[in-house]
Amino acid sequence: MKTVGIIVEYNPLHYGHVYHFEQAKSASGADAVIAVMSGHFLQRGEPALVNKWARAEMALRMGVDVVIELPAAFASQPAEWFAYGAVSALDASGVTDSLCFGSESGEIGWLERLAEVMHREPEGFGELLRQELSRGAAYPAAYSSAVSTLTGQPAEGLAQPNNTLGLHYLIALKRLKSSIRPLTITRRKAGYHQQEVTDSRIASATAIRKLLFEEKDLRAAARLLPDYTYAILEREWAAGRAPMSWERFAGPLFHTLLSRTAADLASISEMTEGLEHRIKRVLPLLDYSRPDQVGQLLAALKTKRYTQTKLQRTLLRILLHHSKYDLNREALALGVPYLRILGFTTRGRELLKRMKRVARVPIISKVTEESADFLQQDIRATSVYSLGYPTRNARDLFRDYYEPPLRL
């Protein structure tokens, strides 16, 4: 069974994702599709609109055969480690023949040439990167500029988010010495961060979420969503489990920020350059009578150096209590230590049987209290995510222990 891997968030799954799915199968000639999908919290440091099981169901109803959860340790990382964790999962499965990702350029040759240079982190790159950062550039811009200076590749192409992620997928494949064949397709009609709906059918997930939060009505996005996505969102809305946003976590977040010292916060992953002191200085200046407390905090902390994405990731590490020790480079460099299955189809069951024979890490369908450290982080992430629901119960808070993989 020829299998293509895709790396996704589906926040929510829309017609652009359907196009990527269809093109991935066509370009690879694959019979089956494995999706590595972020859990409750996403790469830009945001809570997902709906929980990981709802989004896994969207993927299966579209036609994905196996959905594997990308551990929270990797899912909310900058591009380098996000890509490395996701690619390591596909590689460890032992059954993935190709990886297909979307990009702005739609051309893989120049990215492969860059990856050949960059996967060894050539001499002088670290110093170039530090120089860019010292000038006040945010990390993505600093990285693009440093690569451009080193290789002569125009920085404009590298600055586009899907091209950047694609480069890191290719770097990860080389660092893992993976036999997976990379493929790319051109992203159509809506940019990754595009906030406005400009097409009658395809819009970015960012634009769809913006529309939903502004209109406060799921029907406003109906034309941009497949029927199964809409039905799943409608169910989660009715249950009060959507739409999830940072403001739903203001209580537990501010409890930690107000009860911990600056020294305590300094031990948190992503906390750099004295940001903990800046946070402590800002806290007394906020208007806590307003409903946008997290939004106020982000706005007050934001600078040219500290982008909203960087700050959201930092707040997320605080919320989930991810320490620098927990997420050190040595631990991340080992890749995913297990493959957590969120769901599968009938064809996916056959693929899973094969994976259980050849995968290089354990396949996990049932969570136990003796689970690995990264999986314990995912279990805690579920509990924290459930704190954002209007009513709470033990089954939601500890759902990882109760919920078997979804079967379609």
C-alpha positions as CSV (number, residue, x, y, z in Angstrom):
1,M,0.0,0.0,0.0
2,K,1.7,3.2,-1.2
3,T,1.3,5.9,1.5
4,V,1.7,9.7,1.5
5,G,2.1,11.7,4.6
6,I,0.7,15.2,5.2
7,I,1.3,17.6,8.2
8,V,-1.8,19.5,9.3
9,E,-3.6,21.5,11.9
10,Y,-7.1,21.7,10.4
11,N,-8.2,24.7,12.4
12,P,-10.8,24.2,10.9
13,L,-10.6,21.9,7.8
14,H,-11.7,23.8,4.8
15,Y,-11.7,23.5,1.0
16,G,-8.1,24.5,0.6
17,H,-7.2,21.5,2.8
18,V,-9.4,19.3,0.6
19,Y,-7.4,20.5,-2.4
20,H,-4.1,19.8,-0.7
21,F,-5.4,16.3,0.3
22,E,-6.5,15.5,-3.3
23,Q,-3.3,16.9,-4.9
24,A,-1.1,15.0,-2.4
25,K,-2.7,11.7,-3.4
26,S,-2.5,12.6,-7.1
27,A,1.1,13.8,-7.0
28,S,2.3,10.8,-5.0
29,G,0.2,8.1,-6.6
30,A,-0.6,7.0,-3.1
31,D,-3.3,4.5,-2.0
32,A,-3.5,5.8,1.6
33,V,-2.9,9.0,3.5
34,I,-1.4,9.5,7.0
35,A,-1.9,12.9,8.6
36,V,0.2,14.1,11.5
37,M,-2.0,16.6,13.2
38,S,-1.4,19.0,16.1
39,G,-3.4,18.5,19.2
40,H,-5.3,21.1,21.2
41,F,-2.7,23.8,20.9
42,L,-1.1,24.9,17.6
43,Q,2.1,26.1,16.0
44,R,1.4,29.8,16.5
45,G,0.8,29.3,20.2
46,E,-3.0,29.4,19.9
47,P,-5.7,27.0,21.2
48,A,-7.4,25.1,18.4
49,L,-10.9,26.2,17.5
50,V,-12.2,22.8,18.5
51,N,-10.5,19.9,20.2
52,K,-8.2,17.3,18.6
53,W,-10.9,14.6,18.4
54,A,-13.3,16.8,16.5
55,R,-10.5,17.8,14.1
56,A,-9.4,14.2,13.6
57,E,-13.0,13.4,12.7
58,M,-12.9,16.1,10.0
59,A,-9.8,14.6,8.6
60,L,-11.2,11.0,8.5
61,R,-14.4,12.2,6.9
62,M,-12.4,13.9,4.2
63,G,-10.6,10.7,3.4
64,V,-7.4,10.6,5.6
65,D,-6.8,7.0,6.6
66,V,-4.8,7.4,9.8
67,V,-4.5,10.5,12.1
68,I,-1.5,10.7,14.3
69,E,-1.2,13.3,17.0
70,L,1.8,15.6,17.0
71,P,2.8,15.9,20.6
72,A,2.4,19.3,22.3
73,A,6.1,19.4,22.8
74,F,6.5,19.9,19.1
75,A,3.2,21.2,18.0
76,S,3.7,24.8,19.3
77,Q,7.3,25.2,18.4
78,P,8.9,27.5,15.9
79,A,9.2,26.0,12.4
80,E,12.5,24.1,12.9
81,W,11.2,21.9,15.8
82,F,7.6,21.7,14.6
83,A,8.8,20.3,11.3
84,Y,11.3,18.0,12.9
85,G,8.7,16.5,15.2
86,A,6.1,16.0,12.5
87,V,8.6,14.5,10.0
88,S,10.1,12.2,12.6
89,A,6.6,10.8,13.2
90,L,6.1,10.0,9.6
91,D,9.6,8.6,9.3
92,A,9.1,6.5,12.5
93,S,5.9,5.0,11.1
94,G,7.9,2.9,8.7
95,V,5.1,3.0,6.1
96,T,5.3,6.5,4.7
97,D,6.6,6.7,1.1
98,S,6.3,10.4,0.5
99,L,5.6,13.7,2.2
100,C,3.5,16.3,0.4
101,F,3.3,19.9,1.6
102,G,1.9,23.1,0.3
103,S,4.1,26.1,-0.6
104,E,3.8,29.5,-2.1
105,S,6.4,28.7,-4.8
106,G,5.2,25.2,-5.8
107,E,8.8,24.4,-6.7
108,I,10.8,22.1,-4.6
109,G,14.2,22.3,-6.3
110,W,15.5,25.5,-4.8
111,L,14.2,24.4,-1.3
112,E,16.1,21.1,-1.7
113,R,19.3,22.9,-2.6
114,L,19.0,25.1,0.5
115,A,18.2,22.1,2.7
116,E,21.4,20.4,1.5
117,V,23.4,23.4,2.7
118,M,21.4,24.1,5.9
119,H,20.8,20.7,7.4
120,R,24.4,20.7,8.7
121,E,24.0,24.3,9.9
122,P,27.1,25.6,8.0
123,E,29.9,27.5,9.7
124,G,29.1,31.2,10.2
125,F,25.3,30.7,10.2
126,G,24.9,30.9,13.9
127,E,26.8,34.2,14.0
128,L,24.8,35.7,11.1
129,L,21.6,34.7,12.9
130,R,22.8,36.3,16.2
131,Q,23.6,39.5,14.3
132,E,20.2,39.7,12.8
133,L,18.5,39.1,16.1
134,S,20.7,41.7,17.8
135,R,19.3,44.3,15.3
136,G,15.9,43.6,16.6
137,A,14.6,41.3,13.9
138,A,12.0,38.6,14.9
139,Y,13.3,35.1,14.6
140,P,11.6,34.1,11.3
141,A,12.9,37.3,9.6
142,A,16.3,36.9,11.1
143,Y,16.5,33.2,10.0
144,S,15.5,34.1,6.4
145,S,18.0,37.0,6.2
146,A,20.8,34.8,7.6
147,V,20.1,32.0,5.1
148,S,19.9,34.5,2.3
149,T,23.2,36.1,3.2
150,L,24.9,32.7,3.5
151,T,23.4,31.2,0.3
152,G,22.6,34.1,-2.0
153,Q,18.9,33.0,-2.1
154,P,16.6,36.0,-2.1
155,A,15.0,36.4,1.3
156,E,11.6,37.2,-0.1
157,G,10.8,33.5,-0.9
158,L,12.1,32.3,2.4
159,A,10.0,34.8,4.3
160,Q,6.8,33.2,3.0
161,P,5.5,30.9,5.8
162,N,4.8,27.8,3.8
163,N,8.1,28.0,1.9
164,T,9.8,28.3,5.3
165,L,8.0,25.3,6.7
166,G,8.8,23.4,3.6
167,L,12.5,24.1,3.9
168,H,12.4,22.8,7.5
169,Y,10.5,19.7,6.4
170,L,13.3,19.0,3.9
171,I,16.0,19.8,6.5
172,A,14.4,17.3,8.9
173,L,14.3,14.6,6.3
174,K,18.0,15.0,5.7
175,R,18.9,15.1,9.4
176,L,16.9,12.0,10.0
177,K,18.4,10.3,6.9
178,S,14.9,9.5,5.9
179,S,14.0,7.7,2.6
180,I,10.6,9.6,2.4
181,R,10.3,11.4,-0.9
182,P,9.3,15.1,-0.6
183,L,6.7,16.7,-2.9
184,T,5.2,20.1,-2.9
185,I,2.1,21.7,-4.5
186,T,1.3,25.4,-4.9
187,R,-1.0,26.9,-2.3
188,R,-4.1,28.3,-4.1
189,K,-6.2,31.4,-3.7
190,A,-5.6,32.2,0.0
191,G,-2.3,33.0,1.8
192,Y,-1.5,31.3,5.1
193,H,-2.0,34.4,7.2
194,Q,-4.5,36.1,4.9
195,Q,-7.3,37.5,7.1
196,E,-9.9,38.5,4.5
197,V,-12.1,36.2,2.5
198,T,-11.5,37.0,-1.2
199,D,-12.8,33.8,-2.9
200,S,-16.3,32.4,-3.0
201,R,-15.1,29.0,-1.8
202,I,-11.5,28.9,-0.6
203,A,-10.3,31.0,2.3
204,S,-7.4,30.6,4.8
205,A,-8.2,29.1,8.2
206,T,-7.1,32.5,9.7
207,A,-9.8,34.3,7.6
208,I,-12.4,31.7,8.5
209,R,-11.7,32.0,12.3
210,K,-11.7,35.8,12.0
211,L,-15.1,35.7,10.3
212,L,-16.5,33.3,13.0
213,F,-15.3,35.5,15.9
214,E,-16.5,38.7,14.3
215,E,-19.9,37.4,13.2
216,K,-20.4,35.1,16.3
217,D,-22.4,32.9,14.0
218,L,-21.2,29.6,12.5
219,R,-23.5,30.1,9.5
220,A,-21.3,33.1,8.3
221,A,-18.6,30.6,7.2
222,A,-20.9,27.8,5.9
223,R,-20.0,28.4,2.2
224,L,-16.3,28.0,3.0
225,L,-16.5,24.7,4.8
226,P,-17.3,21.1,3.7
227,D,-20.6,19.8,5.0
228,Y,-18.8,17.4,7.4
229,T,-16.7,20.2,8.9
230,Y,-19.7,22.4,9.3
231,A,-21.7,19.5,11.0
232,I,-18.8,18.8,13.5
233,L,-18.4,22.5,14.3
234,E,-22.2,22.8,14.8
235,R,-22.1,19.9,17.2
236,E,-19.2,21.4,19.2
237,W,-20.8,24.9,19.2
238,A,-24.0,23.4,20.6
239,A,-22.1,21.6,23.4
240,G,-20.2,24.8,24.4
241,R,-16.9,23.3,23.3
242,A,-16.4,25.9,20.6
243,P,-15.2,28.4,19.5
244,M,-12.1,28.2,21.7
245,S,-9.9,31.2,22.0
246,W,-7.2,32.5,24.3
247,E,-9.7,34.5,26.3
248,R,-11.3,31.2,27.5
249,F,-8.0,30.5,29.4
250,A,-7.6,33.9,31.0
251,G,-8.4,32.5,34.5
252,P,-5.7,29.8,34.7
253,L,-3.2,31.9,32.7
254,F,-3.4,34.9,35.0
255,H,-3.5,32.7,38.1
256,T,0.0,31.5,37.1
257,L,1.3,34.9,36.1
258,L,0.2,36.5,39.3
259,S,1.1,33.7,41.7
260,R,4.6,33.0,40.3
261,T,7.7,35.1,40.8
262,A,9.8,36.4,37.9
263,A,12.4,33.8,38.8
264,D,9.8,31.0,38.5
265,L,8.7,32.3,35.1
266,A,12.3,32.4,33.9
267,S,12.4,28.6,34.0
268,I,9.6,28.3,31.5
269,S,10.4,27.3,27.9
270,E,10.4,30.2,25.4
271,M,11.1,32.7,28.2
272,T,14.1,34.6,26.9
273,E,16.0,37.9,27.4
274,G,14.2,38.9,30.6
275,L,10.7,38.7,29.1
276,E,9.5,37.5,32.6
277,H,10.3,41.0,34.0
278,R,8.5,42.7,31.2
279,I,5.4,40.5,31.9
280,K,5.5,41.4,35.6
281,R,5.8,45.1,34.8
282,V,2.8,45.0,32.4
283,L,0.4,43.0,34.7
284,P,-0.6,46.0,36.9
285,L,-1.4,48.1,33.8
286,L,-4.2,45.9,32.4
287,D,-7.9,46.6,32.8
288,Y,-9.2,43.4,34.3
289,S,-12.8,44.4,34.0
290,R,-12.6,44.0,30.2
291,P,-13.3,40.6,28.5
292,D,-10.1,40.8,26.4
293,Q,-7.5,40.3,29.2
294,V,-5.2,38.1,27.2
295,G,-5.5,40.3,24.2
296,Q,-4.5,43.3,26.3
297,L,-1.5,41.5,27.7
298,L,-0.3,40.5,24.2
299,A,-0.7,44.0,22.9
300,A,1.1,45.5,25.9
301,L,4.0,43.0,25.5
302,K,4.4,43.2,21.7
303,T,7.4,44.8,20.2
304,K,9.3,44.5,17.0
305,R,11.4,41.8,18.6
306,Y,8.6,40.1,20.4
307,T,6.0,39.2,17.8
308,Q,2.5,38.1,18.7
309,T,3.4,34.5,17.7
310,K,6.5,34.4,19.9
311,L,4.4,35.9,22.8
312,Q,1.6,33.4,22.3
313,R,4.0,30.5,22.4
314,T,5.5,31.9,25.6
315,L,2.1,32.3,27.3
316,L,1.2,28.8,26.2
317,R,4.3,27.3,27.8
318,I,3.3,29.2,31.0
319,L,-0.3,27.8,30.7
320,L,1.0,24.3,30.2
321,H,3.9,24.7,32.5
322,H,6.5,23.5,30.0
323,S,9.9,24.1,31.4
324,K,13.2,24.7,29.6
325,Y,14.3,21.3,31.0
326,D,11.2,19.6,29.7
327,L,11.7,20.9,26.2
328,N,15.5,21.0,25.9
329,R,17.1,20.5,22.5
330,E,18.5,17.1,23.3
331,A,15.0,15.7,24.1
332,L,13.5,17.3,21.0
333,A,16.3,16.0,18.8
334,L,15.3,12.4,19.6
335,G,12.1,13.0,17.7
336,V,8.7,11.6,18.7
337,P,9.0,8.7,21.1
338,Y,5.6,7.2,20.2
339,L,2.8,7.5,17.6
340,R,-0.5,8.3,19.3
341,I,-3.4,7.3,17.0
342,L,-6.4,9.6,17.1
343,G,-8.4,7.8,14.4
344,F,-8.4,5.6,11.4
345,T,-10.6,4.2,8.6
346,T,-11.1,0.7,7.3
347,R,-8.1,1.1,5.0
348,G,-6.2,2.8,7.9
349,R,-6.7,-0.4,10.0
350,E,-4.7,-2.4,7.4
351,L,-2.0,0.4,7.5
352,L,-1.9,0.2,11.3
353,K,-1.4,-3.5,11.2
354,R,1.7,-2.9,9.1
355,M,2.9,0.0,11.2
356,K,2.8,-2.2,14.3
357,R,5.2,-4.6,12.6
358,V,7.7,-2.0,11.2
359,A,7.4,1.2,13.2
360,R,10.5,2.3,15.1
361,V,8.5,3.7,18.1
362,P,5.5,2.3,20.0
363,I,2.1,2.7,18.5
364,I,-0.3,4.0,21.2
365,S,-4.1,3.5,20.9
366,K,-4.8,3.3,24.7
367,V,-3.4,5.8,27.1
368,T,-2.2,4.6,30.6
369,E,-0.9,6.3,33.7
370,E,2.6,4.9,32.9
371,S,2.8,6.8,29.6
372,A,6.0,8.5,28.4
373,D,6.8,12.1,29.4
374,F,5.7,13.7,26.2
375,L,2.4,11.8,26.3
376,Q,1.9,12.9,29.9
377,Q,2.3,16.5,28.6
378,D,-0.5,15.8,26.0
379,I,-2.7,14.4,28.7
380,R,-2.2,17.5,30.8
381,A,-2.8,19.7,27.7
382,T,-6.3,18.0,27.4
383,S,-7.1,18.8,31.0
384,V,-6.0,22.5,30.6
385,Y,-7.9,22.8,27.3
386,S,-11.0,21.5,29.0
387,L,-10.8,24.3,31.5
388,G,-11.9,26.5,28.7
389,Y,-15.3,24.8,28.5
390,P,-18.3,26.5,30.2
391,T,-19.0,23.4,32.2
392,R,-16.5,20.8,33.3
393,N,-16.6,17.2,34.0
394,A,-14.0,14.5,34.7
395,R,-14.6,12.8,31.4
396,D,-13.6,16.0,29.5
397,L,-10.7,16.7,31.8
398,F,-9.2,13.2,31.5
399,R,-10.6,12.4,28.1
400,D,-7.3,10.9,26.9
401,Y,-7.9,7.9,29.2
402,Y,-11.4,7.3,28.0
403,E,-11.4,8.1,24.3
404,P,-10.4,5.2,22.0
405,P,-9.3,6.1,18.4
406,L,-12.1,7.1,16.2
407,R,-13.0,4.5,13.6
408,L,-14.7,5.3,10.3
